[in-house]
């Protein structure tokens, strides 16, 4: 039996070591209970900064921490490295390929995965950004694109290598587009001899009529202006119709691009589909009760990106952001702790109230938009605030120190210290460039 426990204490199983799962576990630290946290990876990942790993500003270890290390002082909690494949609500068991784990309480906080809206074959050509593996793969593709362009003798292929298309104008897409343009324009021009990286073309496609749809329209417009000033081509009302290995299609238009990155949609972990009789929305999220429990199953809770939840005070959907998962995990953990402390008693459960602490998106160097309450900020102040808050929410001091030092170094010298191509670094050239094909940089029109 996977992760079986001989303890006679009530058993709380938490799936996912992200913000929601960690908060649920910590809320049970003083309870007389056996807690098992299950994750398919051994580390907690600070996803809001994942794009900085993808764009070589930070290393994976700067934004990830071992789950066992984070919980080693919590004596009632153990960590299991494993991939859950289903939930048997009738038997109160979490299912694995190797067996099953019984539970008295279950907290599902496994997050979300990419959604290609029924076009899963696009994933091979347009990777998304949800894990360290995703980030290092995108970093590999970005850096390898410049290496290919340096030695490519075919003009069309060189232009395609230096063309980056990002699908999705949410925070991830905006941040990724701005960072790639900064790399090409500021960080690496002096590193290459045969190409002018400043001619790199970055396109950002958004299917709706504005970027950052969850933000105020004024902030959305400011983000569009900032990106445009940086040289990013922003295409609104642009619905992608197909993606190929070396091109992307928008209606009747085909753009030659070797590098396409996906930031357009997510769907909940597949675990939600394994719970028989449980209603989910179009994104696969469980439609939960006001206390975040699964309807008809008071001992099973869903938080974060797996839950279609509404805040009790506003009746508005809880956004799929780190704060939503963090607050949801803490709320659920406290409910379980209270009911464990009062066995046999009927306790009124509080409805979940989401406290919106603001929204932020960084666009580039000293460029960002921020909304806190009714205040709308942009420019350096918003960017500085974004930096401070993101550093503060990193779970370990060493991560905070490493990120701060990296950012300070990057600010003064326009450097990105994690420019490492990992994995397959083989060049794919249509025609090898000869010395006589090289155009002096001062003759290249930017």
N, C-alpha and C positions, 0 to 999 in steps of 0.2 A: 504494500500500500504506500503510495507516494507520500512522503512527509508525514507519515502516521505519528500520532503522539500518544503517549501512555498517560498523560496527565489527566487527572479526574476533574480538573477545572474546566469551566466553559471554554470553548474553542472559537476564537475569532480569526477568520481567514481574510486577509486583505490581498487583492490582486492588483499589483502595480506599485512601483516604488517612486512614482512621480510626486508632484506637490500634494495631490489628494491622498494618496496612499500613506505617505510619510506623516501627514498631519493626523490622519485617523489613528495610526499606530501610536504616535506620541500622546494623543489624547487619552490613551488607555494605559499609560505608563504606571499609574498608581492604582490600577484596578487589579482585583484578584482574578486573573484571567490568563489563559494561554493564547498568545497572539502569534500567528504565522503570516509573514509577508512574503508573497510569491511574486517573482519577476523573472522574465526571460533573459534579462541582462543583470549584471551584478552592480550596476551603477545608477545613481540618480542623476538625471540630466537637466540642466537649466536651459530649457528649450528657447526662451526668448533671445539668447545669445548664440544660438546654433548657427545662424547665418554668418556670424563672424568667424567661426571655424571654417565654414564653406568658402569664405573670401580671404582666408589666410591671415586674419588679424589676430586670432587666438588659436591655441592648441586645444585638442579635445580635453586634456586633463585640466585645463583652466576652468571648464564649465561643467565638469562631471566629478562625482565623488562616490566611492564605494558604499553601497547601501549598508553592508555589514559594519563599516566604520562609523556610519552615522547613527546606528542603533546599538552599538556594542555595549553601551551602559544601561540599556533598557533590558533588565534581566527577564522580564516576562515575554520578551519578543525574540523569535528566531526568524532567520531568513532562509528561504528556499529558492534556489536557482532552477527554474523550470518553466515550461510553456504550457499553460492551461489551454485545453481545447474545447471545454464545454462546462455547463452548469446543469446539474440534475436537481431541480427544485423539489421534486417529489422525495428524493432520498437525502436531501441536504448534503450534496457532495459536489466538490470541484473536481472535474474530470481532466485527466492527463492521458497521453498515449500509453503510459506505463501503468496506470491504475487510477485511483481516486483518493481524494482527501475529504474526510467528513468535516462538517462545520456546524456550529451552533448559530453563529452569525457570519455573514459574508458581506464584504465591502468590495465592490467592483470599481476599480480606478485605473483601468488599463489604457486609458487614453484613446487616441484616434489614429487612423491611417489615411493614406492618400485616397482620394476619390477622383477617378477619371471619367465619371459620368457615363459609365457603360463602355468606355473605350480603353480597356485595360492594356491593350497592346501598345498604347502610347508610352507606358511607363518605361519601356526599354530605351526610348529616345528622349524622354523628358522626365528625369528623376525628380522626386519631391524632396522635402527637407523635414524629416521627423526624427532622425536618429544620428548618432555619431557616424555610422557607416554611410548614411546619405550625405552628410556634410563633407566627409573626406572624398567621396566619389565626385561630388560637385566641384570641390577644390581641385581634384585631379583633372577634371574636364576643363576647368577655367585655365589653369596653368599650362596644360598640354596644348590648349588652343593657341596660345602665344608661341609655344615652341614649334608647333606645326607651321604657323604663319611665317616664322623666321626662315624656314628652309623650303617653303612651298614656291615652286616656280610658275605655277598656273595662276593667273590673276584672279579668275573667278573663284577658284578653290581657296586662295588666300583671303579674299573678302568674306567668304563663307566661314572661314576659321575665325575671323575677327568680328563675327556677328553673333550677338547673344540675344536670345529671345526669352523673356520671362512671362509666363502665363499666370495672371492673377494679380489684381491691384490692391490686395490687402496689405497688412503690415509686412509680412514676409516678402512679398513681391516688391514692394517699395524699397525696403531695406536692401534686398539683394541687388536690385537694379542700380541703386545709388552707389553701393560698394564696388560693384564691378566697374562702373564708369570711373570711380576714383582710382582704382588699381591701374587701369589703363592710362589715365590722364596724368596721374601724379606719382604713383609708386614705382612703376617699372620702365618708363620710357628710356632711361639711360642704360638699362640692362640688355637691350637688344640692338644689334648692328644693322640688320637688313630691313627692319620694319619700323614704322612710327606707330607705336601702340596707341597714340592719342587719336588715331583715325578709327579706333574700335567703335563699332556700332552696337548700341544697347537699346533694345525695344521692349517696352512694357505694355502688355495687352490686358485690358479689362473689359469684361462683357457688359458691364453697366455703364451709366453715364458719368461716373466719377470714381476716383480712387478712394481707398479707406472708407468704405461704405458705412462702417459703424461710427465714424466721426462726424462732427458738425460739417456741413457743406463748405464753410469758410476754411476749415482746416484741410479738407480734401483739396480745395483749389490751391491752397498754399503749397501743399505737397506736390501738386502737379507743376506749379510754377518753379519750385526749387529743382525738381528733376529736369525740367526742360532747360533751365539755366545751366545745369551741369552737362547737358548734351544728351540726355536720355530722350528717346522718342516715345512719347506716351500716346497710346492708341486707345481711346475710349469707345464704347459700343462696338467692340471688336470681338466677335465670337469665333473661336478657333473651330475649324471644320475638319482638319486633319493634321497629323504630325508624322514626318518621315525622318529617316536617319540624317538627312542633310537639308531639310526644308520644313517649313511650317505653312499651312494654308489658312487664310482668313477669307472665307467666301470664295470669290474668284481670284483673289490675289495669292500668289506664291512667293515666299521670301526664302532665299537661300541662306540657311543658318545651320552651322554644325552643332550649335550649343543651345539647347532648349531646356529650360528649367520650369518645373511645375509648382505653382503656389496658389492654385485656383480652388481647390475643394478638399474636404476631408469627410471621412465617415467613421463611425464608432468602431471599436474593436469587434471582431467577429463573434466574440463571446455573447454579445447581446442576442444574436440570432439563434443561439442554442437553448435559450430558456423558453420552454414550451408554454404557450398561452400568454406570453408577455408582449404587450403592444409596443412597437417602435415607430419612430418617424421615418421620413425618407432618407435621412442620413444614418439610420440604424441605431439611433439613440433611444434608450428606454424612456418612455413617458412615465415619470415617477410621481409619487404622491408628494404632498407639500413638505413632508419631512425627509424626502429623498429616498424613501423605501419603495420597493417594487410592489405594485398593487396586488393584494392578496398574499403577500409574503413579508410580514413585518420584520423578519430577521435578515432580510437581504436589502442592501442599499447600493445605490449607484451614484457616483459623483464624477465631476469633471466632464470631459468630452464625451463620455458614454451616456450622459443623462440629458434628457430633454426636460429641464427644470425651469420653474418660474419663481421669481422672488415674491414672497408672500405680501410684501408691502406695496409693490407696484404692479404685480401680475405680468411683468415683462420677462421675457426669456433671459435666463442667466447666460452671459456670453461665454464662449469657449476659450477663456484666457486663464492664465496661471492663478489669478486672484479667485476666480470662480471655483477652481479645483481645490485650492488651499482652504478657502472658507467652507466649502462643502465637506471636505474631509474632516475638518475640525468639528463641524456641526454633527456629523454622523458619529464620530468617536465619542463625543460628549453624551449623545443619546444612549449609546451602548453602555458607556461607563455608569450612567445614572441608573439604568435598568438593571445592570448587574449588581449594583450596590443595594437595590431594593427588590430582591427576587419575590415573585408572586404578587407584587403590587401593580395595579393598573395606573400607569403614569401617563399624564397628558404630554404628548410630544410637541415640542415647539416647531412651528413651520420654519422653513429655511428662508432667511432674509439676506439677500445679497447686498453687500455694501460696496458700491462702486467707488473705488479710490482713484479713478482716473484712467485715461487712455493715452498712450504715447507711441510714437513711431519715429525712428531716426531715419534721416534721408541721406546725410553725408556729413562731412566735416563742418561742425558748428551749424548744422541744419537739422531741424526736427520740428515736429508738431506735438503739442501736449494739451490735454483737456483735463482739468481737475475741478470738479464741481462745475460752476458756471464760468470759470476762467478759461480762456483760450490763449495759448502762447505758441510762439514759433521762433525760429532762429537760434541764436546762441543760448539764450536762457532756457528754452525748451530742451535743447541738446544737452546742456550741463545737468539739468534736472533728470533727464533720461539716464545719463551716466551714473549719477549718484544713486538713484533708486534701484537700478539694475545691479550695481555692485552690492548694495545693502541686502538684496534678496538672495545673493549667493549663499549657499548653506554653510560653507566652511571659510575660516579666516584666510587660509592659504590661497583659496581661489580668489577671494577679494583682493588680496595683495598682488597676486599674479596678474589679474585683469587690469588693475589700476596701473601697475608698472608698464604693462604692454600698451595701454592707451596713452600714457604720458609719452612713452618713447615714440609711438606712432604719430602723435601730435607734432612733436618737434622735428622729426626727421623724415616724415612722410614714408615710413617704412612699415612693412608687414612681415614680421619675423617668422611666420609659420608657412612660408612658401615652399612646402614640400610636396612633391608628386609621389604619392604612394600607390601601390598596385601597378597595373600595366602602364608603362611609360613609353610604349612604342609609338613612333611617329607614323602617321598615315598620310603619305604624300602622293598626289597625282603626278607631280613632276618636280624633280629635285632642282632647286634654284642654283644657277651658276653665278659666279662672281660678276660676270658682265651684265646680269639681270638686275643687280642691286641698284636701287635709286637712292642717291644721297638724301639724308633726312631733311636737309634744308631745302630740297626741291619738292618734298611731299606736301601737298596742299591739305591742311587740317580743317 
